Amino acid sequence: MARFRRIGRRYLNHPPQSVEALTLLAAMPTGAADSLREYLHGDYLLLYTVADDLATVYLLTIRHHR
């Protein structure tokens, strides 16, 4: 993931439907939700964001999805 930081799909392509997730998205600074990406790796779903100015990947959550 370090070389191809945008390999995951945009998180907002399939927006969440839970009240909790929608509340968290609404609390984010303007435009921040657009940088959220998700990547499926084996049985795990990774939610991350990329800071372009630092070329840094911030791993936000790892969930076992099966």
mmCIF file of the N, C-alpha and C atoms, coordinates in Angstrom:
data_MODEL
# 
_entry.id   MODEL 
# 
loop_
_atom_site.group_PDB 
_atom_site.id 
_atom_site.type_symbol 
_atom_site.label_atom_id 
_atom_site.label_alt_id 
_atom_site.label_comp_id 
_atom_site.label_asym_id 
_atom_site.label_entity_id 
_atom_site.label_seq_id 
_atom_site.pdbx_PDB_ins_code 
_atom_site.Cartn_x 
_atom_site.Cartn_y 
_atom_site.Cartn_z 
_atom_site.occupancy 
_atom_site.B_iso_or_equiv 
_atom_site.pdbx_formal_charge 
_atom_site.auth_seq_id 
_atom_site.auth_comp_id 
_atom_site.auth_asym_id 
_atom_site.auth_atom_id 
_atom_site.pdbx_PDB_model_num 
ATOM 1   N N  . MET A 1 1  ? 0.818   -1.186  0.000  1.00 0.00 ? 1  MET A N  1 
ATOM 2   C CA . MET A 1 1  ? 0.000   0.000   0.000  1.00 0.00 ? 1  MET A CA 1 
ATOM 3   C C  . MET A 1 1  ? 0.868   1.259   0.000  1.00 0.00 ? 1  MET A C  1 
ATOM 4   N N  . ALA A 1 2  ? 2.092   1.162   0.408  1.00 0.00 ? 2  ALA A N  1 
ATOM 5   C CA . ALA A 1 2  ? 2.949   2.342   0.478  1.00 0.00 ? 2  ALA A CA 1 
ATOM 6   C C  . ALA A 1 2  ? 3.217   2.932   -0.908 1.00 0.00 ? 2  ALA A C  1 
ATOM 7   N N  . ARG A 1 3  ? 3.380   2.087   -1.906 1.00 0.00 ? 3  ARG A N  1 
ATOM 8   C CA . ARG A 1 3  ? 3.661   2.583   -3.258 1.00 0.00 ? 3  ARG A CA 1 
ATOM 9   C C  . ARG A 1 3  ? 2.405   3.032   -3.978 1.00 0.00 ? 3  ARG A C  1 
ATOM 10  N N  . PHE A 1 4  ? 1.290   2.374   -3.728 1.00 0.00 ? 4  PHE A N  1 
ATOM 11  C CA . PHE A 1 4  ? 0.043   2.665   -4.419 1.00 0.00 ? 4  PHE A CA 1 
ATOM 12  C C  . PHE A 1 4  ? -1.013  3.063   -3.392 1.00 0.00 ? 4  PHE A C  1 
ATOM 13  N N  . ARG A 1 5  ? -0.863  4.252   -2.868 1.00 0.00 ? 5  ARG A N  1 
ATOM 14  C CA . ARG A 1 5  ? -1.689  4.714   -1.746 1.00 0.00 ? 5  ARG A CA 1 
ATOM 15  C C  . ARG A 1 5  ? -3.175  4.785   -2.072 1.00 0.00 ? 5  ARG A C  1 
ATOM 16  N N  . ARG A 1 6  ? -3.509  4.922   -3.323 1.00 0.00 ? 6  ARG A N  1 
ATOM 17  C CA . ARG A 1 6  ? -4.923  5.036   -3.700 1.00 0.00 ? 6  ARG A CA 1 
ATOM 18  C C  . ARG A 1 6  ? -5.445  3.756   -4.331 1.00 0.00 ? 6  ARG A C  1 
ATOM 19  N N  . ILE A 1 7  ? -4.888  2.619   -3.942 1.00 0.00 ? 7  ILE A N  1 
ATOM 20  C CA . ILE A 1 7  ? -5.311  1.342   -4.502 1.00 0.00 ? 7  ILE A CA 1 
ATOM 21  C C  . ILE A 1 7  ? -6.738  0.976   -4.065 1.00 0.00 ? 7  ILE A C  1 
ATOM 22  N N  . GLY A 1 8  ? -7.133  1.414   -2.899 1.00 0.00 ? 8  GLY A N  1 
ATOM 23  C CA . GLY A 1 8  ? -8.479  1.118   -2.405 1.00 0.00 ? 8  GLY A CA 1 
ATOM 24  C C  . GLY A 1 8  ? -9.531  1.985   -3.075 1.00 0.00 ? 8  GLY A C  1 
ATOM 25  N N  . ARG A 1 9  ? -10.775 1.558   -2.980 1.00 0.00 ? 9  ARG A N  1 
ATOM 26  C CA . ARG A 1 9  ? -11.846 2.357   -3.584 1.00 0.00 ? 9  ARG A CA 1 
ATOM 27  C C  . ARG A 1 9  ? -12.277 3.461   -2.622 1.00 0.00 ? 9  ARG A C  1 
ATOM 28  N N  . ARG A 1 10 ? -12.870 4.499   -3.187 1.00 0.00 ? 10 ARG A N  1 
ATOM 29  C CA . ARG A 1 10 ? -13.364 5.601   -2.367 1.00 0.00 ? 10 ARG A CA 1 
ATOM 30  C C  . ARG A 1 10 ? -14.444 5.089   -1.421 1.00 0.00 ? 10 ARG A C  1 
ATOM 31  N N  . TYR A 1 11 ? -14.347 5.457   -0.176 1.00 0.00 ? 11 TYR A N  1 
ATOM 32  C CA . TYR A 1 11 ? -15.297 5.026   0.847  1.00 0.00 ? 11 TYR A CA 1 
ATOM 33  C C  . TYR A 1 11 ? -16.702 5.536   0.542  1.00 0.00 ? 11 TYR A C  1 
ATOM 34  N N  . LEU A 1 12 ? -16.803 6.727   0.000  1.00 0.00 ? 12 LEU A N  1 
ATOM 35  C CA . LEU A 1 12 ? -18.108 7.330   -0.249 1.00 0.00 ? 12 LEU A CA 1 
ATOM 36  C C  . LEU A 1 12 ? -18.770 6.823   -1.521 1.00 0.00 ? 12 LEU A C  1 
ATOM 37  N N  . ASN A 1 13 ? -18.122 5.926   -2.265 1.00 0.00 ? 13 ASN A N  1 
ATOM 38  C CA . ASN A 1 13 ? -18.787 5.301   -3.419 1.00 0.00 ? 13 ASN A CA 1 
ATOM 39  C C  . ASN A 1 13 ? -19.985 4.486   -2.945 1.00 0.00 ? 13 ASN A C  1 
ATOM 40  N N  . HIS A 1 14 ? -19.887 3.929   -1.761 1.00 0.00 ? 14 HIS A N  1 
ATOM 41  C CA . HIS A 1 14 ? -20.976 3.200   -1.117 1.00 0.00 ? 14 HIS A CA 1 
ATOM 42  C C  . HIS A 1 14 ? -21.134 3.782   0.286  1.00 0.00 ? 14 HIS A C  1 
ATOM 43  N N  . PRO A 1 15 ? -21.830 4.920   0.388  1.00 0.00 ? 15 PRO A N  1 
ATOM 44  C CA . PRO A 1 15 ? -21.914 5.593   1.690  1.00 0.00 ? 15 PRO A CA 1 
ATOM 45  C C  . PRO A 1 15 ? -22.564 4.722   2.757  1.00 0.00 ? 15 PRO A C  1 
ATOM 46  N N  . PRO A 1 16 ? -22.151 4.908   3.995  1.00 0.00 ? 16 PRO A N  1 
ATOM 47  C CA . PRO A 1 16 ? -22.727 4.123   5.090  1.00 0.00 ? 16 PRO A CA 1 
ATOM 48  C C  . PRO A 1 16 ? -24.195 4.467   5.292  1.00 0.00 ? 16 PRO A C  1 
ATOM 49  N N  . GLN A 1 17 ? -24.921 3.547   5.904  1.00 0.00 ? 17 GLN A N  1 
ATOM 50  C CA . GLN A 1 17 ? -26.336 3.775   6.156  1.00 0.00 ? 17 GLN A CA 1 
ATOM 51  C C  . GLN A 1 17 ? -26.666 3.833   7.636  1.00 0.00 ? 17 GLN A C  1 
ATOM 52  N N  . SER A 1 18 ? -25.704 3.502   8.476  1.00 0.00 ? 18 SER A N  1 
ATOM 53  C CA . SER A 1 18 ? -25.981 3.533   9.916  1.00 0.00 ? 18 SER A CA 1 
ATOM 54  C C  . SER A 1 18 ? -25.948 4.978   10.423 1.00 0.00 ? 18 SER A C  1 
ATOM 55  N N  . VAL A 1 19 ? -26.733 5.233   11.430 1.00 0.00 ? 19 VAL A N  1 
ATOM 56  C CA . VAL A 1 19 ? -26.800 6.564   12.027 1.00 0.00 ? 19 VAL A CA 1 
ATOM 57  C C  . VAL A 1 19 ? -25.443 6.944   12.618 1.00 0.00 ? 19 VAL A C  1 
ATOM 58  N N  . GLU A 1 20 ? -24.774 5.978   13.245 1.00 0.00 ? 20 GLU A N  1 
ATOM 59  C CA . GLU A 1 20 ? -23.477 6.244   13.877 1.00 0.00 ? 20 GLU A CA 1 
ATOM 60  C C  . GLU A 1 20 ? -22.447 6.694   12.841 1.00 0.00 ? 20 GLU A C  1 
ATOM 61  N N  . ALA A 1 21 ? -22.361 5.968   11.733 1.00 0.00 ? 21 ALA A N  1 
ATOM 62  C CA . ALA A 1 21 ? -21.380 6.308   10.695 1.00 0.00 ? 21 ALA A CA 1 
ATOM 63  C C  . ALA A 1 21 ? -21.709 7.642   10.040 1.00 0.00 ? 21 ALA A C  1 
ATOM 64  N N  . LEU A 1 22 ? -22.975 7.901   9.789  1.00 0.00 ? 22 LEU A N  1 
ATOM 65  C CA . LEU A 1 22 ? -23.370 9.175   9.189  1.00 0.00 ? 22 LEU A CA 1 
ATOM 66  C C  . LEU A 1 22 ? -23.069 10.342  10.121 1.00 0.00 ? 22 LEU A C  1 
ATOM 67  N N  . THR A 1 23 ? -23.240 10.135  11.422 1.00 0.00 ? 23 THR A N  1 
ATOM 68  C CA . THR A 1 23 ? -22.925 11.170  12.397 1.00 0.00 ? 23 THR A CA 1 
ATOM 69  C C  . THR A 1 23 ? -21.432 11.461  12.416 1.00 0.00 ? 23 THR A C  1 
ATOM 70  N N  . LEU A 1 24 ? -20.613 10.409  12.366 1.00 0.00 ? 24 LEU A N  1 
ATOM 71  C CA . LEU A 1 24 ? -19.159 10.595  12.337 1.00 0.00 ? 24 LEU A CA 1 
ATOM 72  C C  . LEU A 1 24 ? -18.710 11.308  11.071 1.00 0.00 ? 24 LEU A C  1 
ATOM 73  N N  . LEU A 1 25 ? -19.304 10.963  9.943  1.00 0.00 ? 25 LEU A N  1 
ATOM 74  C CA . LEU A 1 25 ? -18.960 11.634  8.690  1.00 0.00 ? 25 LEU A CA 1 
ATOM 75  C C  . LEU A 1 25 ? -19.326 13.114  8.745  1.00 0.00 ? 25 LEU A C  1 
ATOM 76  N N  . ALA A 1 26 ? -20.473 13.422  9.307  1.00 0.00 ? 26 ALA A N  1 
ATOM 77  C CA . ALA A 1 26 ? -20.915 14.812  9.407  1.00 0.00 ? 26 ALA A CA 1 
ATOM 78  C C  . ALA A 1 26 ? -20.002 15.631  10.318 1.00 0.00 ? 26 ALA A C  1 
ATOM 79  N N  . ALA A 1 27 ? -19.375 14.979  11.288 1.00 0.00 ? 27 ALA A N  1 
ATOM 80  C CA . ALA A 1 27 ? -18.497 15.679  12.228 1.00 0.00 ? 27 ALA A CA 1 
ATOM 81  C C  . ALA A 1 27 ? -17.108 15.943  11.660 1.00 0.00 ? 27 ALA A C  1 
ATOM 82  N N  . MET A 1 28 ? -16.781 15.337  10.535 1.00 0.00 ? 28 MET A N  1 
ATOM 83  C CA . MET A 1 28 ? -15.460 15.514  9.932  1.00 0.00 ? 28 MET A CA 1 
ATOM 84  C C  . MET A 1 28 ? -15.359 16.893  9.289  1.00 0.00 ? 28 MET A C  1 
ATOM 85  N N  . PRO A 1 29 ? -14.154 17.443  9.212  1.00 0.00 ? 29 PRO A N  1 
ATOM 86  C CA . PRO A 1 29 ? -13.978 18.733  8.532  1.00 0.00 ? 29 PRO A CA 1 
ATOM 87  C C  . PRO A 1 29 ? -14.428 18.629  7.068  1.00 0.00 ? 29 PRO A C  1 
ATOM 88  N N  . THR A 1 30 ? -14.815 19.738  6.497  1.00 0.00 ? 30 THR A N  1 
ATOM 89  C CA . THR A 1 30 ? -15.289 19.778  5.120  1.00 0.00 ? 30 THR A CA 1 
ATOM 90  C C  . THR A 1 30 ? -14.240 19.208  4.170  1.00 0.00 ? 30 THR A C  1 
ATOM 91  N N  . GLY A 1 31 ? -14.657 18.265  3.351  1.00 0.00 ? 31 GLY A N  1 
ATOM 92  C CA . GLY A 1 31 ? -13.775 17.654  2.359  1.00 0.00 ? 31 GLY A CA 1 
ATOM 93  C C  . GLY A 1 31 ? -12.953 16.487  2.862  1.00 0.00 ? 31 GLY A C  1 
ATOM 94  N N  . ALA A 1 32 ? -12.891 16.295  4.169  1.00 0.00 ? 32 ALA A N  1 
ATOM 95  C CA . ALA A 1 32 ? -12.060 15.219  4.722  1.00 0.00 ? 32 ALA A CA 1 
ATOM 96  C C  . ALA A 1 32 ? -12.608 13.843  4.365  1.00 0.00 ? 32 ALA A C  1 
ATOM 97  N N  . ALA A 1 33 ? -13.921 13.712  4.306  1.00 0.00 ? 33 ALA A N  1 
ATOM 98  C CA . ALA A 1 33 ? -14.522 12.414  3.999  1.00 0.00 ? 33 ALA A CA 1 
ATOM 99  C C  . ALA A 1 33 ? -14.209 11.970  2.576  1.00 0.00 ? 33 ALA A C  1 
ATOM 100 N N  . ASP A 1 34 ? -13.926 12.919  1.685  1.00 0.00 ? 34 ASP A N  1 
ATOM 101 C CA . ASP A 1 34 ? -13.607 12.566  0.305  1.00 0.00 ? 34 ASP A CA 1 
ATOM 102 C C  . ASP A 1 34 ? -12.285 11.823  0.175  1.00 0.00 ? 34 ASP A C  1 
ATOM 103 N N  . SER A 1 35 ? -11.418 11.946  1.164  1.00 0.00 ? 35 SER A N  1 
ATOM 104 C CA . SER A 1 35 ? -10.119 11.280  1.099  1.00 0.00 ? 35 SER A CA 1 
ATOM 105 C C  . SER A 1 35 ? -10.130 9.885   1.722  1.00 0.00 ? 35 SER A C  1 
ATOM 106 N N  . LEU A 1 36 ? -11.263 9.474   2.297  1.00 0.00 ? 36 LEU A N  1 
ATOM 107 C CA . LEU A 1 36 ? -11.356 8.143   2.904  1.00 0.00 ? 36 LEU A CA 1 
ATOM 108 C C  . LEU A 1 36 ? -11.364 7.072   1.820  1.00 0.00 ? 36 LEU A C  1 
ATOM 109 N N  . ARG A 1 37 ? -10.609 6.004   2.048  1.00 0.00 ? 37 ARG A N  1 
ATOM 110 C CA . ARG A 1 37 ? -10.532 4.897   1.107  1.00 0.00 ? 37 ARG A CA 1 
ATOM 111 C C  . ARG A 1 37 ? -10.686 3.598   1.872  1.00 0.00 ? 37 ARG A C  1 
ATOM 112 N N  . GLU A 1 38 ? -11.164 2.560   1.191  1.00 0.00 ? 38 GLU A N  1 
ATOM 113 C CA . GLU A 1 38 ? -11.256 1.247   1.816  1.00 0.00 ? 38 GLU A CA 1 
ATOM 114 C C  . GLU A 1 38 ? -10.608 0.226   0.902  1.00 0.00 ? 38 GLU A C  1 
ATOM 115 N N  . TYR A 1 39 ? -9.989  -0.755  1.535  1.00 0.00 ? 39 TYR A N  1 
ATOM 116 C CA . TYR A 1 39 ? -9.244  -1.765  0.796  1.00 0.00 ? 39 TYR A CA 1 
ATOM 117 C C  . TYR A 1 39 ? -9.513  -3.120  1.428  1.00 0.00 ? 39 TYR A C  1 
ATOM 118 N N  . LEU A 1 40 ? -9.852  -4.079  0.602  1.00 0.00 ? 40 LEU A N  1 
ATOM 119 C CA . LEU A 1 40 ? -10.108 -5.433  1.067  1.00 0.00 ? 40 LEU A CA 1 
ATOM 120 C C  . LEU A 1 40 ? -8.836  -6.251  0.886  1.00 0.00 ? 40 LEU A C  1 
ATOM 121 N N  . HIS A 1 41 ? -8.332  -6.788  1.998  1.00 0.00 ? 41 HIS A N  1 
ATOM 122 C CA . HIS A 1 41 ? -7.107  -7.588  1.970  1.00 0.00 ? 41 HIS A CA 1 
ATOM 123 C C  . HIS A 1 41 ? -7.400  -8.910  2.676  1.00 0.00 ? 41 HIS A C  1 
ATOM 124 N N  . GLY A 1 42 ? -7.602  -9.946  1.894  1.00 0.00 ? 42 GLY A N  1 
ATOM 125 C CA . GLY A 1 42 ? -7.973  -11.233 2.472  1.00 0.00 ? 42 GLY A CA 1 
ATOM 126 C C  . GLY A 1 42 ? -9.331  -11.124 3.134  1.00 0.00 ? 42 GLY A C  1 
ATOM 127 N N  . ASP A 1 43 ? -9.397  -11.481 4.397  1.00 0.00 ? 43 ASP A N  1 
ATOM 128 C CA . ASP A 1 43 ? -10.647 -11.401 5.158  1.00 0.00 ? 43 ASP A CA 1 
ATOM 129 C C  . ASP A 1 43 ? -10.788 -10.077 5.905  1.00 0.00 ? 43 ASP A C  1 
ATOM 130 N N  . TYR A 1 44 ? -9.931  -9.123  5.621  1.00 0.00 ? 44 TYR A N  1 
ATOM 131 C CA . TYR A 1 44 ? -9.915  -7.870  6.372  1.00 0.00 ? 44 TYR A CA 1 
ATOM 132 C C  . TYR A 1 44 ? -10.262 -6.681  5.479  1.00 0.00 ? 44 TYR A C  1 
ATOM 133 N N  . LEU A 1 45 ? -11.010 -5.766  6.057  1.00 0.00 ? 45 LEU A N  1 
ATOM 134 C CA . LEU A 1 45 ? -11.364 -4.519  5.401  1.00 0.00 ? 45 LEU A CA 1 
ATOM 135 C C  . LEU A 1 45 ? -10.617 -3.401  6.110  1.00 0.00 ? 45 LEU A C  1 
ATOM 136 N N  . LEU A 1 46 ? -9.833  -2.650  5.354  1.00 0.00 ? 46 LEU A N  1 
ATOM 137 C CA . LEU A 1 46 ? -9.045  -1.562  5.919  1.00 0.00 ? 46 LEU A CA 1 
ATOM 138 C C  . LEU A 1 46 ? -9.651  -0.238  5.502  1.00 0.00 ? 46 LEU A C  1 
ATOM 139 N N  . LEU A 1 47 ? -9.830  0.664   6.443  1.00 0.00 ? 47 LEU A N  1 
ATOM 140 C CA . LEU A 1 47 ? -10.280 2.016   6.168  1.00 0.00 ? 47 LEU A CA 1 
ATOM 141 C C  . LEU A 1 47 ? -9.089  2.921   6.440  1.00 0.00 ? 47 LEU A C  1 
ATOM 142 N N  . TYR A 1 48 ? -8.734  3.743   5.454  1.00 0.00 ? 48 TYR A N  1 
ATOM 143 C CA . TYR A 1 48 ? -7.559  4.589   5.605  1.00 0.00 ? 48 TYR A CA 1 
ATOM 144 C C  . TYR A 1 48 ? -7.757  5.905   4.873  1.00 0.00 ? 48 TYR A C  1 
ATOM 145 N N  . THR A 1 49 ? -6.865  6.836   5.116  1.00 0.00 ? 49 THR A N  1 
ATOM 146 C CA . THR A 1 49 ? -6.842  8.110   4.418  1.00 0.00 ? 49 THR A CA 1 
ATOM 147 C C  . THR A 1 49 ? -5.404  8.433   4.068  1.00 0.00 ? 49 THR A C  1 
ATOM 148 N N  . VAL A 1 50 ? -5.239  9.253   3.054  1.00 0.00 ? 50 VAL A N  1 
ATOM 149 C CA . VAL A 1 50 ? -3.907  9.619   2.580  1.00 0.00 ? 50 VAL A CA 1 
ATOM 150 C C  . VAL A 1 50 ? -3.748  11.127  2.714  1.00 0.00 ? 50 VAL A C  1 
ATOM 151 N N  . ALA A 1 51 ? -2.663  11.546  3.333  1.00 0.00 ? 51 ALA A N  1 
ATOM 152 C CA . ALA A 1 51 ? -2.331  12.967  3.433  1.00 0.00 ? 51 ALA A CA 1 
ATOM 153 C C  . ALA A 1 51 ? -1.365  13.288  2.303  1.00 0.00 ? 51 ALA A C  1 
ATOM 154 N N  . ASP A 1 52 ? -1.839  13.981  1.291  1.00 0.00 ? 52 ASP A N  1 
ATOM 155 C CA . ASP A 1 52 ? -1.012  14.273  0.116  1.00 0.00 ? 52 ASP A CA 1 
ATOM 156 C C  . ASP A 1 52 ? 0.219   15.106  0.446  1.00 0.00 ? 52 ASP A C  1 
ATOM 157 N N  . ASP A 1 53 ? 0.062   16.047  1.345  1.00 0.00 ? 53 ASP A N  1 
ATOM 158 C CA . ASP A 1 53 ? 1.182   16.925  1.654  1.00 0.00 ? 53 ASP A CA 1 
ATOM 159 C C  . ASP A 1 53 ? 2.334   16.173  2.309  1.00 0.00 ? 53 ASP A C  1 
ATOM 160 N N  . LEU A 1 54 ? 2.024   15.111  3.031  1.00 0.00 ? 54 LEU A N  1 
ATOM 161 C CA . LEU A 1 54 ? 3.070   14.340  3.706  1.00 0.00 ? 54 LEU A CA 1 
ATOM 162 C C  . LEU A 1 54 ? 3.350   13.000  3.039  1.00 0.00 ? 54 LEU A C  1 
ATOM 163 N N  . ALA A 1 55 ? 2.542   12.655  2.033  1.00 0.00 ? 55 ALA A N  1 
ATOM 164 C CA . ALA A 1 55 ? 2.635   11.338  1.392  1.00 0.00 ? 55 ALA A CA 1 
ATOM 165 C C  . ALA A 1 55 ? 2.572   10.240  2.454  1.00 0.00 ? 55 ALA A C  1 
ATOM 166 N N  . THR A 1 56 ? 1.643   10.425  3.384  1.00 0.00 ? 56 THR A N  1 
ATOM 167 C CA . THR A 1 56 ? 1.488   9.519   4.503  1.00 0.00 ? 56 THR A CA 1 
ATOM 168 C C  . THR A 1 56 ? 0.132   8.834   4.445  1.00 0.00 ? 56 THR A C  1 
ATOM 169 N N  . VAL A 1 57 ? 0.106   7.549   4.750  1.00 0.00 ? 57 VAL A N  1 
ATOM 170 C CA . VAL A 1 57 ? -1.139  6.797   4.831  1.00 0.00 ? 57 VAL A CA 1 
ATOM 171 C C  . VAL A 1 57 ? -1.491  6.640   6.306  1.00 0.00 ? 57 VAL A C  1 
ATOM 172 N N  . TYR A 1 58 ? -2.698  7.049   6.675  1.00 0.00 ? 58 TYR A N  1 
ATOM 173 C CA . TYR A 1 58 ? -3.183  6.888   8.039  1.00 0.00 ? 58 TYR A CA 1 
ATOM 174 C C  . TYR A 1 58 ? -4.193  5.754   8.060  1.00 0.00 ? 58 TYR A C  1 
ATOM 175 N N  . LEU A 1 59 ? -3.874  4.706   8.751  1.00 0.00 ? 59 LEU A N  1 
ATOM 176 C CA . LEU A 1 59 ? -4.751  3.558   8.882  1.00 0.00 ? 59 LEU A CA 1 
ATOM 177 C C  . LEU A 1 59 ? -5.751  3.852   9.994  1.00 0.00 ? 59 LEU A C  1 
ATOM 178 N N  . LEU A 1 60 ? -7.034  3.887   9.650  1.00 0.00 ? 60 LEU A N  1 
ATOM 179 C CA . LEU A 1 60 ? -8.064  4.280   10.605 1.00 0.00 ? 60 LEU A CA 1 
ATOM 180 C C  . LEU A 1 60 ? -8.702  3.091   11.304 1.00 0.00 ? 60 LEU A C  1 
ATOM 181 N N  . THR A 1 61 ? -8.925  2.009   10.569 1.00 0.00 ? 61 THR A N  1 
ATOM 182 C CA . THR A 1 61 ? -9.528  0.828   11.182 1.00 0.00 ? 61 THR A CA 1 
ATOM 183 C C  . THR A 1 61 ? -9.232  -0.407  10.341 1.00 0.00 ? 61 THR A C  1 
ATOM 184 N N  . ILE A 1 62 ? -9.170  -1.544  11.011 1.00 0.00 ? 62 ILE A N  1 
ATOM 185 C CA . ILE A 1 62 ? -9.046  -2.850  10.357 1.00 0.00 ? 62 ILE A CA 1 
ATOM 186 C C  . ILE A 1 62 ? -10.155 -3.700  10.931 1.00 0.00 ? 62 ILE A C  1 
ATOM 187 N N  . ARG A 1 63 ? -10.966 -4.252  10.043 1.00 0.00 ? 63 ARG A N  1 
ATOM 188 C CA . ARG A 1 63 ? -12.085 -5.088  10.503 1.00 0.00 ? 63 ARG A CA 1 
ATOM 189 C C  . ARG A 1 63 ? -12.079 -6.428  9.779  1.00 0.00 ? 63 ARG A C  1 
ATOM 190 N N  . HIS A 1 64 ? -12.334 -7.462  10.528 1.00 0.00 ? 64 HIS A N  1 
ATOM 191 C CA . HIS A 1 64 ? -12.522 -8.772  9.938  1.00 0.00 ? 64 HIS A CA 1 
ATOM 192 C C  . HIS A 1 64 ? -13.936 -8.783  9.369  1.00 0.00 ? 64 HIS A C  1 
ATOM 193 N N  . HIS A 1 65 ? -14.082 -8.957  8.073  1.00 0.00 ? 65 HIS A N  1 
ATOM 194 C CA . HIS A 1 65 ? -15.382 -8.720  7.450  1.00 0.00 ? 65 HIS A CA 1 
ATOM 195 C C  . HIS A 1 65 ? -16.178 -9.984  7.152  1.00 0.00 ? 65 HIS A C  1 
ATOM 196 N N  . ARG A 1 66 ? -15.661 -11.154 7.401  1.00 0.00 ? 66 ARG A N  1 
ATOM 197 C CA . ARG A 1 66 ? -16.419 -12.376 7.081  1.00 0.00 ? 66 ARG A CA 1 
ATOM 198 C C  . ARG A 1 66 ? -16.915 -13.054 8.310  1.00 0.00 ? 66 ARG A C  1 
# 
